[in-house]
Amino acid sequence: MNDSALTILADPTRQRIIHCLRRGPATVGEIAAGLPVSRPAVSQHLRQLKAARLVNEERQGTRHYFRLNPQGFAQLRDHIDQMWQSALDAFAMHIDKKTKPQGTPRRHAARRRDRK
């Protein structure tokens, strides 16, 4: 998973589509009925969400039902958790550098001289 899923979710219309699909599977027409955009626009948004693996499409006869893809959201969550962990690790390293006693490197140098 890369940042493209985050970019795709930044769009307010796609966020509303995701919110709609949280209630359960829906067709393009059902989704469009609750949005101020056309059915073709909803179809384009769904294509992008599908490409990002955030929604799945299932055909039932002539109807296409869209639903949230739990695996795609799990991958997105893992990606966000990794980004967050990297930020926390960087912050911890920064704090360690700021709180380390100033004389520490000299003491290590003195110990090395004593070993010789």
N, C-alpha and C positions, 0 to 999 in steps of 0.2 A: 504494500500500500504506500502510495506517495502522497504528496501534498495536493495532487489534483482533486482528490475527493473533498478535501477541505475547501478548495476553490469552488468546486461545484456546489457545495452546501452554503457558500456565502450568499448565493442568490436568494432573495426573499421569496420569490415564487416557488423555487424548489424546496425551500424550508416549509412552505405551506402545503406543498404536495406531500412531503414526508409526514407532516402532522396529520394530514388526511388519511394517509395509509397506515398510520398507527392504529386507527380504528378497525382496520381489516382490509382485505383485497378490494380493489375498485377498478372500474373501467375508466377509460379516458373521459367519456361523457360524464360519469359520476364525479370524477375529480374536477373537471372543468366547471360543472354546475356550481361549485362552491368557490370559484376563483374569478377574478375580474379579467381573465385572459381567454383567448379562443381555444377551441379544441386542438387545432394544429399547433398552437404554442405549447399547450400542455404535452402534446405528443413529443415535441422537440425536447422539452425539459425531461420527460421520462426517458428519452433516448440517452441523454447525458447521465442521468442517475443510473440507468442500466449499465452504461459503459464503465461507470465508476464502481459497479457491483454493489450498489446500495439498494437497488430494487430488482426483482425478478418479474418476468412476464410469463403468463400461462394462458394458453388458448383453451377455451371451452366452446366448441362449435365455432361460431363466427365472432364471438366476443374475445377480447384480450383483457385479462385481469392482471393488474399489477399489485405486487405486495412487497413489503420490506424484506430485504435479504439479511437475515441475522449474521451470516458469515461475513458479509461485507462490513457490517457495523462492528463486528468483533475485530476485524483487521484494522478498521479505522481507530477503534479504541486502543488497540495495541500500539498503533503508530503514535497516537497522542500521548499515551503513557510513556513511551520511549522518549519523546520530545521533552516531556515534563521531567523525567528522570535525568536526562542530560542537563537540563537547566538547574535542577537541584544539585547535581554533582558539581557543576561549574560554580555554583554559589558556595557550596561547602569548601571547595578548593580556595576560593577567594577569601573566605572567612579564616581558613587555616593559615593562609599567608599573612593576613592582618593580625592574627592573635599569636603567632609564633614568636617566642622570645628572641630579641635581637642578637643575643650572644650565642645562640645555638650553633651556627656554622663554625665559630671559632673553637668551641669546645670539641667538636668533632675533629677539627684540624689538630687540636692539641692531643687528642687520643691517638690519632694516626702517628704523630711524631713519637709518642711514648712507646708504640709498638715496634718501632724500628730498631 
